[in-house]
Amino acid sequence: MPQHAVVTGGGSGIGLAIARELAGRGYSVSVLGRNRSRIDAAAAALPGARAQVCDVADSQSVRDAFAAVKGRAGPVAVLVNNAGVVRTAPFSRQCDSDWDVMWRTNVLGAVNTTREVLGPMRELPTGRIINIASTASLKGYPYVSAYVATKHALLGLTRALALELAATSITVNAICPGYADTEIIGEAVSHIVEKTGRSAEDARATFTTTNPQGRLIDPSEVAAAVAWLITDAARSITGQAIAVAGGEV
């Protein structure tokens, strides 16, 4: 039976690229997300993949979703916590609901899913927990203070859990992409154009100029980092923050 991998937020962007990479490597992939049509389409395009609706911010939704996917594909050998949200505003205008939504998704989402896989994963020959963090785990950015705080917290969780599990066969790591070429950035560019009247090229430069290579990260590059971390060659890599950011950090 193929090893079971779960990718949260796997319906598009970086999550979809990771799910595609894992499916191509022979894993039985469960694609989790809130948007049923999006995850159904993603799973249908991947060999042997399954879609499961799940809101990682809701602990009951996570319990139900993981019971379903474990029943279909067995214990989870690879968990990729990719689901995340961002809301932008100056600190003085970031309201309680912004902080709550990002904390519950970006931090407690990883807590909820990890709780569900950890017990059975301990019984497997190897286990991998990979948190898709951000360069915002490693530095500050203006106008996203709540997001930066949650991504710093996710990295702290990664490092602490890696030490707790160091004597087991489970590794825990974070991958920290810079701005990536995803729908989120596309929407942000459109928003800037609409609000400021700047050209799309100029608006896109808002994100590419932070990368010393002058470009957006391709989601496949993040997927390639995941592909390395799940190998035996990476069994001593744990508690790390791997920046995929063109030298930004």
C-alpha positions, 0 to 999 in steps of 0.5 A: 500500500502506498504511503499516505501524504496529506496536504492542507490547502492543496487545491491551488498554488503551492499546496497543489504543486506539493500534492502534484510532486508527492503523487508523482513520487507514488504517495497516496495523496489526500488533498484537503481544503475548504473549497469543495470544487477546487480540491475535487478538481485538484485531486482528479488531476493527480494519480490516486489522490483524494479530496477531503473538505476540511477547515483547519481552523475548526478542530472538529472539522479536522478530526472528522476529515482525518478520520475519513482520510485515514480510513481510506488511505491509512496512517499519515506518513507525510503531513504538509501544513500548507493552509494559510490566510493573510489579511493586510492592513496597518497595525492600527487598523488590524481588528480582532477578527483579523488576528483571530482568523490568522491565528486560528488558521496559520498556527492552530491549524497546524496544531489541529492537524499535527495532533491528529497524525502524531500518534499513528505516525510514531508507529511508522518507520518514518514520518515527516511533518512539514510546515509551509511557513514564510519569509515572514517567519524570519523577518518583519514586513509592514502592513501584515503584523498579524500575519508576521506574528502567526508565521513566527509562531508557526516556526517556533512550534516547528522548532519545539516539536522537532526537539520533542520528536528528535529521538523518534523517526519523525522530523519536523521542518518549516519551508519559508518561501518568499513571494510566490507566483500564485493566485494570491499574488495575482489578486494582490497585483490586481488590487494594487492596480485598481486602487492606485492606477499603477500598471500591472508591471509596476504593481508586480514589482512590489513583490519581485523587488524584495527578491535579490534574484528579481523574480517570484518563487515558482511553487514547484521550487517549494515542492522540490524542497518538500521532495527532498525533506521526505527522503531518507537523505534528509533524516538528520534535517529537523527543526530547520527553517529552509528559505526558498526566497532567492537570497532575501533572508 
